[in-house]
């Protein structure tokens, strides 16, 4: 288990920033836990990119439509709650 910060999250994947040196292979399956405002969501993702000491590129994977719908609501909540970065 390790902690990190999300960056560039979308409905399809995200970059998880962490300084942890993880020993994983590309296409490894990981369970991730999101906690944001009133959302508490668990999802499965595939490791697509590994940057030791920087983070992981993850692609989300859903087994059922209910989990996917909850995740889309989570993404919408993040999009409306997060301030835009200055141009």
C-alpha positions, 0 to 999 in steps of 0.5 A: 500500500502507498499514498499519492496525489492524483494528477490529470484525472479523467474518465479513462485514467490518471497520473498518480504522483508518488515518491514511492519506488514501486516494483511493478510491471506494466499491465499490473492490476491495482486497486485504488481508493479515492476519498474526495469530499463525500465520495469514497470510491474504490476502483481497479486500474491497470498500470500503463506507465511507471516512473520510479520516484515520480508516479504511475500512469493508470488506466481505469477498468470497470467490471460493472456499470454501477461502479462505472456510473459512480466513478463518472459522478466522482469525476464530475464532482472533482471537475466542478469542485476544483479551481481551474489552473491559471493559463 
